[in-house]
Amino acid sequence: MSYLKYITEIKNSNVIVLYPGKFQPYHSGHHYAWTKLRESFPDNEIYLTTSNVERDAKHPFSFEEKVIVTTTMFPEIDEDHIVEAHHPYDVKAVLESLELDPKETIVVVAIGEKDFDERFKDDPYWIDFDGMLDYTAKHHVYKYN
């Protein structure tokens, strides 16, 4: 890719923040993290991403129930910002659900070290967020914790 095309790609990009999780249910601890994300990224859209898996007593809520619980307990979260994803950490699938182009979207993912190490530790697609947003999701996503 030419350098000029790369610069144009970044300049015209939309920045979003993803906060993936099981949210069985979404609770005040999750909401504290969401509030901190809102403070850190006040000008950007923040999306909760979660699955629709009902497996057992430990994971009882469907996606629809998670939306109801979350938006009832925390009405400042818009249900349009809760995204269903088979794998909540699958950035490309979430972008597809949101109808966002990875070439035009910069993605910051709020993820804890434990979850990151279990899933993406050696994946070069994931890079640490250092305050700079130099890549679209076509190239990388930013890990924020």
Long-range contacts (C-beta under 8 A, 24 or more apart in sequence): 9-103, 9-104, 9-136, 9-138, 10-106, 10-133, 10-134, 10-135, 10-136, 12-104, 13-104, 13-105, 13-106, 13-133, 13-136, 14-100, 14-104, 14-105, 14-106, 15-41, 15-44, 15-105, 15-106, 15-107, 15-108, 15-133, 16-44, 16-45, 16-46, 16-47, 16-98, 16-100, 16-105, 16-106, 16-107, 16-108, 17-41, 17-44, 17-45, 17-46, 17-47, 17-107, 17-108, 17-109, 17-110, 17-144, 18-46, 18-47, 18-49, 18-91, 18-94, 18-107, 18-108, 18-109, 18-110, 19-46, 19-47, 19-48, 19-49, 19-109, 19-110, 20-48, 20-49, 20-50, 20-85, 20-88, 20-89, 20-94, 20-109, 20-110, 20-111, 21-48, 21-49, 21-50, 21-88, 22-50, 22-51, 22-59, 22-88, 23-48, 23-50, 23-61, 23-66, 23-70, 24-58, 24-59, 24-60, 24-61, 24-66, 25-61, 25-65, 25-66, 25-69, 25-70, 26-66, 26-69, 26-70, 26-73, 26-74, 27-73, 31-73, 31-74, 33-110, 34-74, 34-77, 37-110, 37-144, 40-144, 41-108, 44-108, 45-81, 46-81, 47-81, 47-82, 47-83, 47-94, 47-98, 48-77, 48-81, 48-82, 48-83, 49-82, 49-83, 49-84, 49-85, 49-88, 49-89, 49-94, 50-82, 50-83, 50-84, 50-85, 50-88, 51-84, 51-85, 51-86, 51-87, 51-88, 52-84, 52-86, 89-115, 89-119, 89-120, 91-137, 91-141, 92-137, 95-137, 102-136, 102-137, 102-138, 103-136, 103-137, 103-138, 104-136, 105-136, 105-137, 106-133, 106-135, 106-136, 106-137, 106-142, 107-137, 107-141, 107-142, 108-133, 108-141, 108-142, 108-144, 109-141, 109-142, 109-143, 109-144, 110-144, 110-145, 111-143, 111-144, 111-145, 112-145, 113-145, 116-143, 116-145
